[in-house]
Amino acid sequence: MTKIPATLSEAARIALTTANSIEKAKLSRRFALAWQQGDIKSIGTAEIPKEPAREEAPILVPPQEVPRRKITPEVEGRVALLHALTHIELHAINLCWDIIVRFASTEMPKGFYDDWVSVADDEARHHLLLCERLDQLGSHYGALPAHAGLWQGAEVTEHNLKARLAVVPMVLEARGIDVTPGMIDKLKLVKDYESADRLQVIYDDEITHVAKGKRWFEYLCQQDNEDPVKSWQNIILTLFKGRVKSPFNVEGRNQADFPIDFYGPIADL
């Protein structure tokens, strides 16, 4: 068994360089608990992996080649949906550890690290929940091709913590708030309540993740004496070719304290 590392940055490096997704998720949960219990006491620094380690499966393909099937009583469509979500949750684990090790030298309050360790723990739990459900449905993570472009959000923000917070929780994870309720409803229509319940757990956690990302984004804006709304819009318009995708789950976003003042003016409405 991997021993508990001396620093949080080293824990992040180990998680990122662990290829097997189940092992990565379980290590993430162990390291999160060690940080929360005080067994890991310092942030430290560590070598930043160029990209997360991964196994040969799933095969990575362009987004348009990822299998898409309607959610029906037949298992194939539900497996395709859950496989895609399992891949996204694995990516989310990596993003959490990457923000910790990549920006360890940026002076931030301890609460920042507390929050992202907590989010890493959530994402690991989500990945394990979905892997378990795929197994129950006669499949497994890696059985289908997966999205090849998910790490781009990390690459374009690798030198800027404010941009990382603007993009990952406030665009990518906020999109999850928009689309997950519809998936839950469709799963319930075909009486797959077990999958729907697992997505509900993920949805509820996503709201807290977006809220944490926005709070630390605003903290950095305050440090730089910038208006958060204008700063966020400038970052998104600079980094994204198109505008922010609608439709929006305004109620869910409001629960995350992410009002339409931010995204409405640059939406594709």
PECORBEL-V501270 format. One record per backbone hydrogen bond with DSSP energy under -1.0 kcal/mol. CO is the residue of the C=O (numbers start at 1). NH is the residue of the N-H. If there is no record, write none. Layout:
CO;NH + CO;NH
This chain:
7;11 + 8;12 + 9;13 + 10;14 + 11;15 + 12;16 + 13;17 + 15;18 + 16;53 + 20;24 + 21;25 + 22;26 + 23;27 + 24;28 + 25;29 + 26;30 + 27;31 + 28;32 + 29;33 + 30;34 + 31;35 + 32;36 + 33;37 + 34;39 + 34;40 + 42;8 + 43;9 + 59;146 + 61;148 + 62;65 + 63;66 + 75;79 + 76;80 + 77;81 + 78;82 + 79;83 + 80;84 + 81;85 + 82;86 + 83;87 + 84;88 + 85;89 + 86;90 + 87;91 + 88;92 + 89;93 + 90;94 + 91;95 + 92;96 + 93;97 + 94;98 + 95;99 + 96;100 + 97;101 + 98;102 + 99;103 + 103;106 + 109;112 + 110;114 + 111;115 + 112;116 + 113;117 + 114;118 + 115;119 + 116;120 + 117;121 + 118;122 + 119;123 + 120;124 + 121;125 + 122;126 + 123;127 + 124;128 + 125;129 + 126;130 + 127;131 + 128;132 + 129;133 + 130;134 + 131;135 + 132;136 + 133;137 + 134;139 + 135;138 + 140;143 + 146;61 + 149;152 + 151;155 + 152;156 + 155;158 + 157;160 + 160;164 + 161;165 + 162;166 + 163;167 + 164;168 + 165;170 + 167;171 + 167;172 + 168;173 + 171;175 + 173;177 + 174;178 + 175;179 + 176;180 + 179;183 + 180;184 + 181;185 + 182;186 + 183;187 + 184;188 + 185;189 + 186;190 + 187;192 + 188;191 + 191;193 + 192;196 + 193;197 + 194;198 + 195;199 + 196;200 + 197;201 + 198;202 + 199;203 + 200;204 + 201;205 + 202;206 + 203;207 + 204;208 + 205;209 + 206;210 + 207;211 + 208;212 + 209;213 + 210;214 + 211;215 + 212;216 + 213;217 + 214;218 + 215;219 + 216;220 + 217;221 + 218;222 + 219;223 + 220;224 + 221;226 + 227;231 + 228;232 + 229;233 + 230;234 + 231;235 + 232;236 + 233;237 + 234;238 + 235;239 + 236;240 + 244;268 + 248;250 + 249;253 + 250;254 + 251;255 + 252;256 + 253;258 + 254;257 + 259;262 + 260;264 + 264;267 + 266;244
